[in-house]
Amino acid sequence: MQDMIKRIVEADSQARALEEENKKAAELEKQKIEQEVAAIHQRYTEQAQAEIAKNDAYLEKRFARKLTDVAAKQESALIKLKADYEQNRDRWVDEIVSRVTG
């Protein structure tokens, strides 16, 4: 009987040791998975930031070109308006005066 109790206690002790070992292994695997998740998250974040920076540079260049185009169109319109003014100034003044004095 003594021998049977000794074997039961020994088996229980081995089972507890095995359970503890499994808990440690599970915890190590959990930590490993968490590290992998963090690494993947970091990698995707860096890729996204690089893509955003690339898109920002593209959009800035595009905006600068559009701004240059608009400025050129405004300059062209201003030159045309000044030319129209110089060409028609006297006629417009005469017309305004005649309409006012009627």
WOFEN-V497308 format. One record per residue. PHI is phi in whole degrees, -180 to 180 (999 if undefined). PSI is psi in whole degrees, 0 to 359 (NA if undefined). BURIAL is I if it has 16 or more other ideal C-beta (glycine too) atoms within 10 Angstrom, else O. Layout:
# WOFEN-V497308
phi:PHI psi:PSI burial:BURIAL
phi:PHI psi:PSI burial:BURIAL
This chain:
# WOFEN-V497308
phi:999 psi:318 burial:O
phi:-59 psi:318 burial:O
phi:-65 psi:321 burial:O
phi:-66 psi:317 burial:O
phi:-65 psi:320 burial:O
phi:-62 psi:318 burial:O
phi:-67 psi:322 burial:O
phi:-65 psi:316 burial:O
phi:-64 psi:318 burial:O
phi:-64 psi:316 burial:O
phi:-64 psi:319 burial:O
phi:-64 psi:318 burial:O
phi:-64 psi:317 burial:O
phi:-65 psi:320 burial:O
phi:-64 psi:318 burial:O
phi:-64 psi:318 burial:O
phi:-64 psi:317 burial:O
phi:-64 psi:319 burial:O
phi:-63 psi:317 burial:O
phi:-63 psi:318 burial:O
phi:-63 psi:318 burial:O
phi:-65 psi:322 burial:O
phi:-64 psi:317 burial:O
phi:-64 psi:318 burial:O
phi:-64 psi:319 burial:O
phi:-64 psi:319 burial:O
phi:-66 psi:319 burial:O
phi:-62 psi:317 burial:O
phi:-63 psi:319 burial:O
phi:-61 psi:315 burial:O
phi:-64 psi:320 burial:O
phi:-62 psi:316 burial:O
phi:-64 psi:317 burial:O
phi:-62 psi:321 burial:O
phi:-66 psi:319 burial:O
phi:-64 psi:318 burial:O
phi:-62 psi:315 burial:O
phi:-63 psi:319 burial:O
phi:-65 psi:317 burial:O
phi:-64 psi:315 burial:O
phi:-59 psi:315 burial:O
phi:-61 psi:316 burial:O
phi:-63 psi:314 burial:O
phi:-66 psi:324 burial:O
phi:-64 psi:316 burial:O
phi:-64 psi:319 burial:O
phi:-64 psi:318 burial:O
phi:-64 psi:318 burial:O
phi:-65 psi:322 burial:O
phi:-65 psi:318 burial:O
phi:-65 psi:320 burial:O
phi:-64 psi:316 burial:O
phi:-62 psi:318 burial:O
phi:-63 psi:316 burial:O
phi:-66 psi:321 burial:O
phi:-60 psi:315 burial:O
phi:-63 psi:317 burial:O
phi:-62 psi:313 burial:O
phi:-66 psi:323 burial:O
phi:-64 psi:318 burial:O
phi:-64 psi:317 burial:O
phi:-63 psi:316 burial:O
phi:-63 psi:318 burial:O
phi:-63 psi:319 burial:O
phi:-64 psi:316 burial:O
phi:-64 psi:319 burial:O
phi:-63 psi:319 burial:O
phi:-63 psi:317 burial:O
phi:-62 psi:315 burial:O
phi:-64 psi:317 burial:O
phi:-62 psi:320 burial:O
phi:-66 psi:318 burial:O
phi:-65 psi:319 burial:O
phi:-64 psi:317 burial:O
phi:-62 psi:318 burial:O
phi:-63 psi:316 burial:O
phi:-64 psi:320 burial:O
phi:-63 psi:317 burial:O
phi:-62 psi:317 burial:O
phi:-64 psi:316 burial:O
phi:-63 psi:318 burial:O
phi:-64 psi:320 burial:O
phi:-65 psi:317 burial:O
phi:-61 psi:318 burial:O
phi:-62 psi:311 burial:O
phi:-62 psi:322 burial:O
phi:-75 psi:325 burial:O
phi:-112 psi:3 burial:O
phi:-52 psi:305 burial:O
phi:-63 psi:317 burial:O
phi:-62 psi:318 burial:O
phi:-65 psi:317 burial:O
phi:-62 psi:313 burial:O
phi:-60 psi:319 burial:O
phi:-66 psi:317 burial:O
phi:-63 psi:315 burial:O
phi:-62 psi:317 burial:O
phi:-67 psi:326 burial:O
phi:-72 psi:325 burial:O
phi:-74 psi:316 burial:O
phi:-85 psi:345 burial:O
phi:44 psi:NA burial:O
